[in-house]
Amino acid sequence: MSPDQPIGIFDSGIGGLTVAHAIQQALPHESMIYFGDTAHLPYGDKSEAAIQAYSIKIADVLLKMNCKVIVIACNSASSAATDLLKEYVGKRAHIINVIDPMVSLVVDQFSGKRVGLIGTKRTVQSNVYAQKLAAIDTSIHLQQLATPLLVHMIEEGFFDNRISHDIIAQYLGDPALQNIDALILACTHYPLIKKEIGAYYQQQVAVLDSSEEVASSLKKYLTDTGLLHQGLPAPHKFLVSDYTESFEASTKLFFGEVVHLEKHRLWE
C-alpha cells in the first residue's frame, strides 16, 4: 500500500456521507471513493447474510479501484460484516468500521457511567455495542433504544422543525434512555440531528458522533503506518448501485455540498 491510494467508504445509501464529510474535514489531502448501495437500502432491516453478501461485492469494487483503506460507514454493516470483510480483504486494504472507534471513546471517557444508544433495529438487536463494551469495561451501563423512524424522517428532510422536534422528544423521553451521561448516535444519519438532540438534553448529556470518531481513528492509522497523503488529492468519486435525481439532490444534506453520483451496478 502507498499514500497515493484512495480511501474507500461504503454505506447502504447516503447516511455514510456524514462519515465521508468528517473524513474530508480531517484529511483534506486524501482522495475518497464512496459507494452507496442504494439498490438495497436500508440495511437496517436486512438479514446478516444479505448484508455480508452486499459488503463483499462492494469491497471487490473498492479493491479494484485500489483503495488502501475501506471504511464501513454503516452500523448495520459494521455489526454484520466486519470480521468477514477483514478475512476476505486480508492485507490488500485496512478495514475500519464505525463501531470500534466509538467503543474506544466510551471506554476512555465514560467508565462507570450510564450511556444511552439510539440506532436501527438491526444495530440494537445485534447487541454489538454492549458486547464490545462489556469485554473491556463492565462498569459501563449501556441503555439502548431502536429509533427506526429517525432515518426516514431525516431522508425526507424533516429535521430542525416541529415535526422532528416532536419525534426526537418522543424517542428520547423513553424510559430506556433516562438518567444517562452520554448518548451514542449509532447510525450515520443521526449527526444531522445532533444539535436537536443536544438541545433536547439542554447540553447536559454528551452526544457522541461516530463520524468524528471514525475520521480521528482513520487519521491515526494513516499517520502511524506512513500512509498519510501529503499532496493534492485526486478528485473524489461517488458511486451508487441505483440512481435517482432526487437522491442525488438530497446528498447535499449529508455531505454539505452537491456531489455527482455515478451509477455502478453490483450485479449485472
N, C-alpha and C positions, 0 to 999 in steps of 0.2 A: 504494500500500500504506500501511497505517496500523498503529500499535502495537496497536490493539484486535483485529486479526485473529488467528486461532489459528495454531498450528504444526501442520502435518500430518506424520505419521510413518507409514511402512509397512514391512512385512516379510512374508515368506511365512507366518508364523504368530505365535508368541508370543516367539520369541527377541529380537525387536526391542523388547520391553517392557523389557529391560535398558537400552536406549538411552533409552526414554521415561522410565524411572525416574531415570536420570542427569540428563536434561534437567529434570525436575521439581525435583530437588535443587538444580541450578544456577540455575534460572529459576523460582522459585516463583510469580511473578506472571503467568506465561504460561499460556494455556489450550491444551490439546492435543487433536487428533483423531487417533486411532490406527486404522490399518486393517491387520488381519491376514488375509492371503489364504489362509485355512485350507483352502479348497476345492482349492488347487493346491500345498500344501506337500508335500515340501520343494522349494525352488528349486534346491538343490544338484545335483540330477540331471536338471534340465530343460534343453532347448535354449536357446540365446541368443534365438532368435526368439520362443519361447514366453514367456520372462521379459520380453522387451520388450513383448509384447502385454499381458501382465498389468499391467506397470508403467504403461503408457499408460492403461489402463482405471481403475486406482487413482488416477492423477493427475487424471483427469477428476472422480472423486468428490471428491477433496480440494479441487480448484479450485472446484467448485460449492459447497463448504462454506466458501469464501472464505479459504483458508489463505494466509498471507503467505510461508511457507517450507514446502518439502516435504523431509523428511529421509528418505533411502533407508537404512533401518535394517537392511540385509541386504548382506553382502559379495557374494553371487552377483548380486543385482540391481544393486549398485553397479558391478560389473565389466562387466555386460552392457548396462545401460540408462542410465547417467548421461548420456552425450553425447546420446543420442536424447531423453531427457526434457528436457534443457536446451533443445534446439532446439524441442521440442514446446510446452513451457510458456512459453518466451520471457520476457517481462517481467511475466507475470502472477503469478509467485512465484519465490523464490530456491531453488535446488536445492543441498542438502548431502548428500554421501554419507559412508559410514563409512571409505573408503579414504584419501582425500586428507588429512584431519586426522592420521591415523596416519603417513602418509608424511612429513608435515612434522615430526612429533615425532621420528621416527627420524633424519631428516637433521640436525635440530638437536642431538640428544643422542648419537648413536651413529656419527658419521663415523669411518671406518676400523675399525669393529668387525664382529664376526660376529653376525648377527641371525637367529634362527630364526623360523619362522612355522608355525602349525597352522591348518587350515581345512577346508572341504568340498572334495571332489574338484574341483568346478567352479571354485572360487576358486583353488586351487593350479594347476590345468591352464590357467587363463586367463593365468597369469604376470603379472597386472596389477601386483602389488606390486613385483616385480623390475624390470619395465619402467619404472615411475614412479620408483623409487629410482635406477636406472641413469641416467635422464635428468637427474638433479640431482647425484648424488654416486656416482661409480663406485668409490669406496673402500669402500663398504659391501658386505659379503659376505652375501647372503641365502641361508639354507638352509631349504627348505620341505618340509612333510610333510602329506599328506592324512590326516585323522583322522575318517573318517565315522562310526565307532561312537559318538563322543562326543555328537553331537546326540541320538541315540536314547536313549543312557544318561541324559542329563540330563532329557529329556522324560518318561522313565519314573520319574523321581525318584531315580535311583541316583547320588547324589553324597555325598561325605563319609562313605563307608563302605568296607568291604573290597573290594567289587566295583569301585567307582570307583577306589580306590587302585591296584588291580591293572591296570586298563585304562589309566589315565593313565601308570603306570610303564612299561607295555609300549610305548606310543607314544613317550613322552619318552626312553626308552632307545634308540630307533632311532639308527643311525649318522648319519642325516641331521641330527640335532639335537645333535650332540656339540660341545663347546667353544664354546658361544655365550655372548654377553654379555647378550643380551636375547631375549625371546620375544614375538612378536606374536600376540595372540588374534584371529585373522581370522574370527571367527564370533560373532554377537551372543548365542549361547547360552553361550559359554565364560566370561564373567565369573562365572557361578555356581560354577565350579570354580577360580577364580583362586587362592583360598587353598590348595587342594590342590596346584596346580601350583607355587606358591611354596614350599610345604613340601617337595615333591619335590626342588627345587633348593637347599633349605636356605637360602633367601633370598639366594643368591649370583648369581642371574640376575634381571634386571629383567623383570617380567611386565607387558606393555603392553596395557591395556584400551581398546578402541576406543570404548566407550560414554562414558567420561570425556572422551576427546579430542573426540568429536563435540559433546558438551554445551559444552565450552570454546570450540570453533570457532563454534558457534551463538551463544553469548553475545557473543562478539567481533563477529560480523556484525551482530547486532541493536543493539549499542551503537554501533558505527561508523556505522550507517545511520539512527540515530534511531528505530528500530522496536521498541525495548525497552519492554515494557508495564510500567507502574508501579502500576496499581490492582489491585483484586481480580480474580482470573481468573474467566472463565466456567467452568462445570463441564466437566471433560474428557469426551470421548466415545470409546468403544472399539467399533469395528466389526469384524466378521469375515464372510468370504464363505460360511462354513459354521459351524454351531454344534453343540456337544455340551456336556452338563453337565460331563463330566469335563474337557473342555478349559478351560471357564471356571474350574473349581476349580484347575487347575494354573497359572493366571495368577498366583496368589499367590506362587509360587516365583520368578517373573521380576520382578514389579512390587513385591513386598514387602507387598502388601495385596490383598484381594479386589476385583476390578473386575467390573462388569456388562458383558457383551458383547452387542451388538446385531447381529442378522443383517442383512447388506446384500449381496445378490447382485450380482456384476459383470455377469453375463449373465442376462437373463430368458428 
